[in-house]
Structure formats: structure tokens, C-alpha cells
Amino acid sequence: MRKWTRGIVVAAGCLVLGAVSAEAAVLYGVTGDGATTPESLFVINQSDASSTFFMALGNGDDGETIAYNPNDGLMYHASGISDGDRFWEAINLNTRTIVLSTQFVGPNVDDETLAITYNPNTGNFLAVDRDDEFFDVTPLGAATDIGDVEDNLKGLAFVGDTLYGAEVFSSDLHVLDPTNGATLLTVGVTLPGFEVLGLNGLATDPDTGELWGIVRANSDEGDTFRFLALIDPLTGIATSVGALGDNFAGIAFVPSAVPEPAALGLLGLGILGIAGLRRRKAA
């Protein structure tokens, strides 16, 4: 049975009116440029890692990462590596529309954004890029450089008050200081029967507090897979629920009933997100 609560939240210039369901959260994934269906959102089944197409994205010339903002009920998407093509977007999942599409800007922003996560301590986002810069980012995409991280973190997620970062080219999972990105502790991620090459995304289930990740690993035969897996952040042991059917570059959990951003008081998100501002990548 569903249990509903109503609420009103004002954040990032949005008045959010809606109901929140007590049903299980939904896991979304975004595919990368090399995927069969690139630069798109999918819903991922947490039982077997199967995926269902949700909507196409397409802005930005390289890289994809996503994070959900519980304050405004929007999914955020970062993509792009080149100046003038480094996009920061907000997505209304109820209408499957991009309501904000602008440039990711700020001091030292000059490379691909690899991972983003909502920061419950500030109401902003934390982000890392390929230059290992660590940013505080407003919902409107304005970034402030606040530190440095270990090599190429492709996943960021809070478990409770603890921030974790996952490397894309190694098995290392880091505990990070959310104020400056410094590594406080490192554990190696293992997947029984496979050699872990790296992780391509992290997300925490808001209902259970469990950490999930995309684990890229080699089999004994030398085949490379991307597995959807539960990760014990204390031991680093990953438990796969199945191989993902495409090249997913990031994941994010969303409550089963997403609040609908109201038409009132958008103060920038709606204005900046006019559909005509969107630009598709060349095929």
C-alpha cells in the first residue's frame, strides 16, 4: 500500500508542490557516447540490471553524469568537454522534458565533468572533472572550485553523512571530505570471480541506505562487463545483480513519486530551459 505525504518546498527558484510515495525508489541510468543508445536516460531494474528506455538527452560533446535533487524534484545532467559545449541541465521526469539547459561555468571549469551528486549539507551539488578538480555547484550550474580529488573519480555518492568517490580506472573507493575533496580513507572494490577495472557510477538508495555502483570488470576469459552491483563501503565487496546491457556512464536514485515542479516562481529554471535553447549533437 502506498503512503503519501504532501509538501511544499522552495528551492533554486522553484516552488514544488507534490506528494511523495513510500514505495521503493527508482534507479535511473545514463548511457555514454559509446553506447548502443547513447546519451539517454533509462530506468534500471535493481533485480536483474535490465533497462528500459526513458528519454533521449544529447547536449554536450563528451561524457554523461546524473544526480537527483530532492529539493526541487528534478534530475540534473552534466555533459560536454569543450568550451561552449559543456552543458548543465535539469530534467522534469514527470513530463520528460529538459527545463534548464545552460553552460557549466566557473573558475577552473575547463574539462569534462565526470560525476555529480546532491549535497544535503548545502542544497547544492558536488562535482568532479577529468582534471581532478572538486566543485561546489549551484542548481543553475555555477561552479566554485573548492579542492582536488584522487585520479578521475567517475562516481560520487553520500551514504548518510559520508561522501564516497569511485575511480574510473582502478578499483579504489575513497571516503572524501565533502568540504575539499581530500581522501580520508581508501578501500579496494572486489567482485568475486572478476578483476575490477574501475567504477562508472555510484548512487545510494534513499530507502535502504545501500550503496550501488556500476562496476567495470574483466572475466577470466578477458571479456569486459559493466555490472550493476551492491557495494559494501566498509569492505569493498561488490555483489552483482547482473550485467548491464549497454555502456552506462552514471546512475541516480529517484523517489517512486517525483514531486511536480509548479509553473509558479521558476525564476530562471523555466526561462533558461526553453526548449529552443537545446542543441543536438551531430549523429
Buried (B, 14 or more C-beta within 10 A) or exposed (E): EEEEEEEEBEBBBBBBBBBBBEBBBBBBBBBBBEBEEBBBBBBBBBEEBBBEEBBEBBBBBBBBBBBBBBBBBBBBBBBBBEEEBBBBBBBBBBEEEBBBBBBBBBEBBBBBBBBBBBBEEEBBBBBBBBBBBBBBBBBBBBBBBBBBBBEBBBBBBBBEEBBBBBBBEBBBBBBBBBBEBBBEEBBEBBBEEBBBBBBBBBBBBBEEEBBBBBBBBBEEEEEEBBBBBBBBBEEBBBEBBBBBBBBBBBBBBBBEBBBBBEEEBBEBBBEBBEEEBBEEBEE
